[in-house]
């Protein structure tokens, strides 16, 4: 039988100990985020976080039980940066999408942790509260599917953007340099005549940057949501 347990946000912290260094969940999470921002999630472990704080690893176990709890706390801290606003459902959803994307660009590791089970931390709940309040007037049965659609679009888009950013660092070539290096191959492929639709698209299509691509895709999604809500 499943035994109910308190989540990390509900458990009280140990009594304060000034020596060898003061500690709290907030300081632990701040240290973990510094490490992840600098060197990715591979740089985050209880041992490395403890070293960053100048304490022994065992002290951290009074504040959290597993690395997974630490990751949950990190995601919830990042959720504090996502505060949707605006008048009307469309502007609220646009604000949600833009704020989420900006948070991921500040914290690349967040792209690897978004999705999965719903986040239940206080900042995640405050984010969802702002979204639901902004969608007041939308049919209750449509709210969660609409928010899930926007979240899915944003997660897919930012993961692609972060993957491209990482590929640029690994290869030493930015997008323009990579395209220039790849173009002779594509010309040879198109010359075979096997890809006429793709060749015409590459020849005649525009070249929007990542910001424009994200916002136009979001417009398509919001237009579809609007058409559905109007029915």
C-alpha contacts under 8 A as a table, 3 or more apart, distances in Angstrom:
res1	aa1	res2	aa2	distance
6	X	9	X	7.97
6	X	10	X	5.90
6	X	11	X	6.17
7	X	10	X	5.44
7	X	11	X	6.55
8	X	11	X	5.39
8	X	64	X	6.68
8	X	69	X	6.75
9	X	121	X	6.60
9	X	122	X	7.73
13	X	24	X	7.28
13	X	25	X	7.57
13	X	62	X	7.07
13	X	63	X	5.72
14	X	62	X	6.08
14	X	63	X	6.81
16	X	22	X	6.90
16	X	23	X	7.08
16	X	24	X	7.91
17	X	20	X	7.84
17	X	21	X	7.36
17	X	22	X	5.82
17	X	23	X	7.23
18	X	21	X	5.37
18	X	22	X	4.51
18	X	23	X	7.69
19	X	22	X	6.34
20	X	54	X	7.81
20	X	55	X	6.78
21	X	53	X	7.64
21	X	54	X	6.95
21	X	55	X	6.68
23	X	27	X	6.27
23	X	28	X	7.22
24	X	27	X	5.26
24	X	28	X	6.26
24	X	63	X	7.17
25	X	28	X	4.99
25	X	29	X	6.08
25	X	63	X	6.05
25	X	64	X	7.91
26	X	29	X	5.22
26	X	30	X	6.12
27	X	30	X	5.05
27	X	31	X	6.17
28	X	31	X	5.24
28	X	32	X	6.25
28	X	49	X	6.93
28	X	50	X	7.91
28	X	53	X	7.56
28	X	60	X	7.85
29	X	32	X	5.01
29	X	33	X	6.11
29	X	70	X	6.98
29	X	73	X	6.56
29	X	74	X	5.82
29	X	77	X	7.74
30	X	33	X	5.18
30	X	34	X	6.26
30	X	74	X	8.00
31	X	34	X	5.11
31	X	35	X	6.38
31	X	49	X	6.12
31	X	52	X	6.53
31	X	53	X	6.99
32	X	35	X	5.19
32	X	36	X	6.16
32	X	44	X	6.02
32	X	49	X	5.74
32	X	74	X	7.37
33	X	36	X	4.96
33	X	37	X	5.85
33	X	74	X	6.56
34	X	37	X	5.22
34	X	38	X	6.21
35	X	38	X	5.24
35	X	39	X	6.01
35	X	40	X	7.04
35	X	41	X	7.84
35	X	43	X	5.95
35	X	44	X	6.26
35	X	49	X	7.73
36	X	39	X	5.29
36	X	40	X	4.21
36	X	41	X	5.06
36	X	42	X	7.57
36	X	43	X	6.04
36	X	44	X	6.17
36	X	107	X	7.76
36	X	109	X	6.53
37	X	40	X	5.94
37	X	106	X	7.87
37	X	107	X	5.70
37	X	108	X	6.94
37	X	109	X	7.11
39	X	42	X	7.18
39	X	43	X	5.73
40	X	43	X	5.76
40	X	44	X	7.50
40	X	108	X	7.36
40	X	109	X	5.74
41	X	44	X	5.25
41	X	109	X	6.02
42	X	45	X	7.69
43	X	48	X	7.23
44	X	48	X	6.29
44	X	49	X	6.60
45	X	48	X	5.18
45	X	49	X	6.04
45	X	67	X	6.80
46	X	49	X	5.14
46	X	50	X	5.99
46	X	57	X	6.18
46	X	60	X	7.19
46	X	67	X	6.65
47	X	50	X	5.15
47	X	51	X	6.25
47	X	56	X	7.74
47	X	57	X	5.21
48	X	51	X	5.02
48	X	52	X	6.17
49	X	52	X	4.98
49	X	53	X	6.34
49	X	57	X	7.94
50	X	53	X	5.10
50	X	54	X	6.06
50	X	55	X	5.19
50	X	56	X	5.78
50	X	57	X	5.12
50	X	59	X	7.96
50	X	60	X	7.01
51	X	54	X	4.91
51	X	55	X	6.05
51	X	56	X	7.07
51	X	57	X	7.61
52	X	55	X	7.92
55	X	59	X	6.94
56	X	59	X	5.77
56	X	60	X	7.68
57	X	60	X	5.64
57	X	61	X	7.48
58	X	61	X	5.52
58	X	62	X	7.71
59	X	62	X	5.92
59	X	63	X	7.76
60	X	63	X	5.44
60	X	64	X	6.41
61	X	64	X	5.09
61	X	65	X	5.39
61	X	66	X	7.77
62	X	65	X	7.41
64	X	67	X	7.93
64	X	69	X	6.32
64	X	70	X	6.88
65	X	69	X	6.76
66	X	69	X	5.35
66	X	70	X	6.75
67	X	70	X	4.94
67	X	71	X	6.31
68	X	71	X	5.05
68	X	72	X	6.22
69	X	72	X	4.97
69	X	73	X	6.22
70	X	73	X	5.07
70	X	74	X	6.21
71	X	74	X	4.97
71	X	75	X	6.21
72	X	75	X	5.22
72	X	76	X	6.19
72	X	119	X	7.74
72	X	121	X	7.86
73	X	76	X	5.07
73	X	77	X	6.12
73	X	121	X	7.52
74	X	77	X	5.09
74	X	78	X	6.35
75	X	78	X	5.09
75	X	79	X	6.19
75	X	110	X	6.82
75	X	113	X	7.28
75	X	114	X	7.88
76	X	79	X	4.87
76	X	80	X	6.73
76	X	119	X	7.40
76	X	121	X	5.66
76	X	122	X	7.24
76	X	123	X	5.61
76	X	124	X	5.88
77	X	80	X	5.45
77	X	81	X	7.67
77	X	123	X	6.84
78	X	81	X	5.56
78	X	82	X	7.41
78	X	103	X	6.92
78	X	110	X	7.86
79	X	82	X	5.20
79	X	83	X	8.00
79	X	123	X	5.56
79	X	124	X	5.56
79	X	127	X	7.05
80	X	83	X	7.01
80	X	123	X	5.15
80	X	124	X	7.30
80	X	127	X	7.53
81	X	99	X	7.43
81	X	103	X	6.47
82	X	96	X	6.95
82	X	99	X	5.22
82	X	100	X	5.81
82	X	103	X	6.98
82	X	127	X	6.52
83	X	95	X	7.90
83	X	96	X	6.98
83	X	99	X	6.95
83	X	127	X	5.77
83	X	130	X	7.08
84	X	92	X	5.72
84	X	93	X	7.32
84	X	95	X	5.00
84	X	96	X	4.69
84	X	99	X	7.02
84	X	127	X	7.01
84	X	130	X	6.25
84	X	131	X	6.32
85	X	91	X	7.27
85	X	92	X	5.22
85	X	95	X	5.98
85	X	96	X	7.59
85	X	130	X	7.35
85	X	131	X	7.89
85	X	134	X	7.32
86	X	91	X	5.15
86	X	92	X	5.00
86	X	95	X	7.07
86	X	134	X	7.46
87	X	90	X	7.94
87	X	91	X	6.00
87	X	92	X	6.66
87	X	134	X	7.26
88	X	91	X	5.75
88	X	92	X	6.31
88	X	134	X	6.47
88	X	135	X	6.87
89	X	92	X	5.13
89	X	93	X	6.10
89	X	134	X	6.00
89	X	135	X	4.96
89	X	136	X	7.85
89	X	138	X	7.76
90	X	93	X	5.27
90	X	94	X	6.11
90	X	222	X	6.79
91	X	94	X	4.95
91	X	95	X	5.95
92	X	95	X	5.07
92	X	96	X	6.14
92	X	131	X	6.61
92	X	134	X	5.96
92	X	135	X	7.47
93	X	96	X	4.93
93	X	97	X	6.20
93	X	131	X	7.38
93	X	147	X	7.54
93	X	150	X	7.16
94	X	97	X	5.14
94	X	98	X	6.13
94	X	218	X	7.59
95	X	98	X	5.19
95	X	99	X	5.90
96	X	99	X	5.33
96	X	100	X	6.07
96	X	131	X	7.56
97	X	100	X	5.27
97	X	101	X	6.21
97	X	150	X	6.79
97	X	151	X	7.16
97	X	154	X	6.05
98	X	101	X	5.16
98	X	102	X	6.16
99	X	102	X	5.12
99	X	103	X	6.18
100	X	103	X	5.14
100	X	104	X	6.32
100	X	154	X	7.39
101	X	104	X	5.18
101	X	105	X	6.25
101	X	154	X	6.77
101	X	158	X	6.27
102	X	105	X	5.05
102	X	106	X	6.34
103	X	106	X	5.12
103	X	107	X	6.15
103	X	110	X	7.92
104	X	107	X	4.86
104	X	108	X	5.34
104	X	109	X	7.42
104	X	110	X	5.52
104	X	111	X	5.97
104	X	158	X	7.08
105	X	108	X	5.67
105	X	158	X	7.97
105	X	162	X	7.67
107	X	110	X	5.63
107	X	111	X	7.88
108	X	111	X	5.83
108	X	112	X	7.82
108	X	162	X	6.59
109	X	112	X	5.49
109	X	113	X	7.00
110	X	113	X	5.18
110	X	114	X	6.16
111	X	114	X	5.70
111	X	155	X	7.02
111	X	158	X	6.65
111	X	159	X	5.57
111	X	162	X	7.31
112	X	159	X	7.54
113	X	116	X	7.99
114	X	155	X	6.89
115	X	118	X	7.29
115	X	152	X	7.99
115	X	155	X	7.39
119	X	124	X	5.87
119	X	125	X	7.62
120	X	124	X	6.00
120	X	125	X	6.09
121	X	124	X	5.25
121	X	125	X	6.17
122	X	125	X	5.10
122	X	126	X	6.09
123	X	126	X	4.94
123	X	127	X	6.15
124	X	127	X	5.06
124	X	128	X	6.26
125	X	128	X	5.06
125	X	129	X	5.96
126	X	129	X	4.92
126	X	130	X	6.23
127	X	130	X	5.24
127	X	131	X	6.40
128	X	131	X	5.00
128	X	132	X	6.05
129	X	132	X	5.22
129	X	133	X	5.96
130	X	133	X	5.16
130	X	134	X	6.06
131	X	134	X	5.03
131	X	135	X	6.27
132	X	135	X	5.05
132	X	136	X	6.53
132	X	143	X	7.22
133	X	136	X	5.34
135	X	138	X	5.57
135	X	143	X	7.16
138	X	142	X	6.90
138	X	143	X	6.65
138	X	229	X	7.72
139	X	142	X	5.38
139	X	143	X	6.64
140	X	143	X	5.41
140	X	144	X	7.93
141	X	144	X	6.98
141	X	145	X	7.78
142	X	145	X	5.55
142	X	146	X	5.99
143	X	146	X	5.25
143	X	147	X	6.18
144	X	147	X	5.14
144	X	148	X	5.91
145	X	148	X	4.99
145	X	149	X	6.04
146	X	149	X	5.14
146	X	150	X	6.46
146	X	225	X	7.12
147	X	150	X	5.22
147	X	151	X	6.09
148	X	151	X	5.02
148	X	152	X	5.94
149	X	152	X	5.15
149	X	153	X	6.22
150	X	153	X	5.14
150	X	154	X	6.18
150	X	218	X	7.98
150	X	221	X	7.62
151	X	154	X	5.15
151	X	155	X	6.00
152	X	155	X	5.19
152	X	156	X	6.12
153	X	156	X	5.33
153	X	157	X	6.12
153	X	218	X	7.65
154	X	157	X	5.07
154	X	158	X	6.00
155	X	158	X	5.38
155	X	159	X	5.99
156	X	159	X	5.31
156	X	160	X	6.31
157	X	160	X	5.26
157	X	161	X	6.29
157	X	214	X	7.03
158	X	161	X	4.87
158	X	162	X	5.97
159	X	162	X	5.15
159	X	163	X	5.93
160	X	163	X	5.07
160	X	164	X	6.17
161	X	164	X	5.15
161	X	165	X	6.22
161	X	210	X	7.69
162	X	165	X	4.90
162	X	166	X	6.13
163	X	166	X	5.13
163	X	167	X	6.12
164	X	167	X	4.97
164	X	168	X	6.19
165	X	168	X	5.16
165	X	169	X	6.50
166	X	169	X	5.15
166	X	170	X	6.20
167	X	170	X	5.01
167	X	171	X	6.02
168	X	171	X	5.27
168	X	172	X	5.59
168	X	173	X	5.19
168	X	174	X	5.20
168	X	175	X	7.09
169	X	172	X	5.20
169	X	173	X	7.10
169	X	174	X	7.89
173	X	176	X	7.82
173	X	177	X	5.48
173	X	178	X	5.77
174	X	177	X	5.33
174	X	178	X	6.12
175	X	178	X	5.11
175	X	179	X	6.10
176	X	179	X	5.18
176	X	180	X	6.22
177	X	180	X	5.11
177	X	181	X	6.19
178	X	181	X	5.10
178	X	182	X	6.11
179	X	182	X	5.06
179	X	183	X	5.90
180	X	183	X	5.29
180	X	184	X	7.85
181	X	184	X	7.05
182	X	185	X	5.59
182	X	186	X	6.51
183	X	186	X	5.06
183	X	187	X	6.16
184	X	187	X	5.11
184	X	188	X	6.39
185	X	188	X	5.23
185	X	189	X	6.24
186	X	189	X	4.91
186	X	190	X	6.02
187	X	190	X	5.18
187	X	191	X	6.07
188	X	191	X	5.09
188	X	192	X	6.82
189	X	192	X	5.63
189	X	193	X	7.72
189	X	194	X	7.68
189	X	195	X	7.65
190	X	193	X	5.68
190	X	194	X	6.77
190	X	195	X	5.84
190	X	196	X	7.07
190	X	199	X	5.88
191	X	194	X	7.96
192	X	195	X	7.68
193	X	196	X	5.93
195	X	198	X	5.42
195	X	199	X	6.01
196	X	199	X	5.05
196	X	200	X	6.17
197	X	200	X	5.24
197	X	201	X	6.19
198	X	201	X	5.00
198	X	202	X	6.15
199	X	202	X	5.23
199	X	203	X	6.06
200	X	203	X	5.02
200	X	204	X	5.86
200	X	205	X	7.83
201	X	204	X	5.37
201	X	205	X	5.23
202	X	205	X	5.61
208	X	211	X	7.91
208	X	212	X	5.72
208	X	213	X	5.95
209	X	212	X	5.45
209	X	213	X	6.12
210	X	213	X	5.07
210	X	214	X	6.06
211	X	214	X	5.25
211	X	215	X	6.25
212	X	215	X	5.20
212	X	216	X	5.99
213	X	216	X	5.31
213	X	217	X	6.11
214	X	217	X	5.29
214	X	218	X	6.14
215	X	218	X	4.93
215	X	219	X	6.12
216	X	219	X	4.95
216	X	220	X	6.36
217	X	220	X	5.12
217	X	221	X	6.40
218	X	221	X	5.05
218	X	222	X	6.10
219	X	222	X	5.08
219	X	223	X	5.94
220	X	223	X	5.17
220	X	224	X	6.33
221	X	224	X	5.16
221	X	225	X	6.29
222	X	225	X	4.93
222	X	226	X	6.00
223	X	226	X	5.00
223	X	227	X	6.17
224	X	227	X	5.11
224	X	228	X	6.27
225	X	228	X	5.12
225	X	229	X	6.15
226	X	229	X	5.11
226	X	230	X	6.08
227	X	230	X	5.19
227	X	231	X	6.61
228	X	231	X	5.46
